[in-house]
Amino acid sequence: SSGINAEWPLRREERQDFLRNALENAVASDPVSEIKKSVTILKSPEATDNDLIEALEELTFHCEDIDLSNDVYLMGGLHLCRAYVKHSNPELQWRACEVIGNATQNNEKVLNFVLECDGILQDLLELVDTAGTEISVSIKSVYAISCLIRGHRKAQAKFNDLEGYNVLIRALQRSSNEKLRMKILFLIRDICMTTEEQSSLYVSMGLHLQLVESISARPLTRVHDHAILLLEVLTRHDLILPAHARSVVADYYTSIAKDVDIEEANACTVILKRMDDRAVER
């Protein structure tokens, strides 16, 4: 006979070793087995913080796949993550938020489970409100909230019932962290684009005035970009900005005028035109 096996015959012991290794590798690369293992670790009172961190990291990775995020949910992984959202270790808190965010993103089945599971959204909002100097916790809790409510009317209604808008505005006022502020502004913009009522709610809280103040601050950061885009959304519905807002927006436009085609520059021209049109109307 010919072929590789004829030229390089494996002894019985070598064949057994080869098969054993192949099976071990297959088990190791089986995501469902990895999820089960991670869930077991999260349940274990003997697990160290490092064990728990690795388990949450594993679940975060698998939850990027919709089918596997369903498996995490069915195996009780999200219930366990809710407990870790309240843990005393900040890293376990933010990693649990990340799992919840990844699992619910674009996954109606898991999202509905989280909405029906009393307390998860409220726990996430409390984290944003109380995380203090633990900025990673605040950022990941806003990420999880965003994954839950963006583009989902039912989730946004529950968010409003829990006065989540107050939580976001407080965090925006309190934090100077650029990444957190950008995430909050991006989320509010997405919410305000859904209905005029949502937009009016944030205007009634004076968000437009806060945005004008943010845009006037220097030096320029990415926060300014998000602030101008949100202000453009708020001005879509007959909002009258204070007179000084015109020079603030015009100055910002001048500072980015070399990139006239970018979305932020377009937002500036739209806001300025609306202000001029409404001034004539009055």
C-alpha positions, 0 to 999 in steps of 0.5 A: 500500500502507499500513502503517508500512513504506510511510510510513517506508521504510528505505533499503538501507543502513539496512536492512543496519545494522538487520539487522546490529545485530539479529544482534549483539544476538541473539549478545550475548544468547545465553547459550550464546555468553556461556558459551563466551566465559567458558570461553575467557577462563578458559583463556587465559594472557593473561587479566588478573585483571579478565578472569577475574573478569568471566568467573566472574561471568558463569558464576555468573549463568548457573549459576542456570539448571539447563539452562545450568549443564549447558552450563557443565559440558559445556564444561569450566567446572567443571574450570576452576573447580576450578583457580581454587579454588586460585588465589592471588587470593582473589577468583578463589577465592571466585568459583570457589566460587560457580560450583560452588555455583550449578551443583550446587544442585538439579542431580543431573547436575552434582552427580554429576559433581563428586562423581565428580571426585576432589578438588573437595570436598576442595579446598573443605574445605581452603579452609574450613580455610586461608582464614584472614582471607580471610572471603569465601573461607571463606563461599563455600567453605561455600556451595559445600559446602552446595550439594553435600551438603544433602539428598544422602546420597551426598555427605554420606557422602563429606563424612564420609569426608573428615572434613568435620565436623572442618573445620566444627567447627574453623571454628566455633571459630576464626571470630568472623564472624557470617555464616560462623558462621550458614552453618556452623550452618545446614549442620550443622543440615541434616545432623543432621536427616537421621539420628540417626547424623549428629546423634550424630556432632556430639554426640560432638564436643561441639558441644552444649556449644559451642552452649550457650556461644554462646547464653549470649554477649551481645550477642544476634546472629543466630548465637544464633538458628541455635545454638538451632535446631541445639541443638533438633535435637541434643536430639531423640535423648535428649541430656542437656544440662549442668544450667546449659544450662537457665538459658542457654536460659531466659534466651535465651527471655526475651530473645525472649519478645515474639516468642513465635510465632517458630521460635526461641522454639518451639525454646526451649520444646521444649528446656526440656520435654525437659530437664525430662522427662529429669531426671524419667526419671533 
